[in-house]
Amino acid sequence: MSADYRPIDCAVYSGYELAIMHRQRLRMHWRDVDGNCCIGTLRPLDLKTEASKEEFLFVEDLDGRHFRIRLDRIVSAEAVILQKDVR
C-alpha cells in the first residue's frame, strides 16, 4: 500500500458501486495528484485496486474524457440528473 494512501469507508465504496451499476452521474469534488482542487460532473465507470492496494474510481467527464481518481482524494460526491439524462 502506498505510504500516503488511506482506505475509504466500505459504505462509501458501496455507494460508488451503486452509481456505476445505475449509470448515475455524480457532482464530484476531489484533489488531483498535485493537491489541486477539482470539481466536475462525472459518470463513474469502474473501481479498481492496484497491486499497491490503492483504490481508484475510473470516470468519464461530460466531454467524454476518461481518467481515474484515487478514492482517498475524493472530498465529496452527490448524485445529479442532467436534462439530457431524462428520457
NORZIPE-V14724 format. One line per field, one symbol per residue. ss: DSSP state (H for helix, E for strand, - for the rest). burial: 1 if it has 24 or more other ideal C-beta (glycine too) atoms within 12 Angstrom, else 0. Layout:
ss->???
burial->???
//
This chain:
ss->---------HHHHHHHHHHHH---EEEEEEE-----EEEEEEEEEEEEE-----EEEEEEE----EEEEEHHHEEEEEEE--HHH--
burial->000000010000101100110001111101000000000111111010000001111111000000111110110010000000000
//
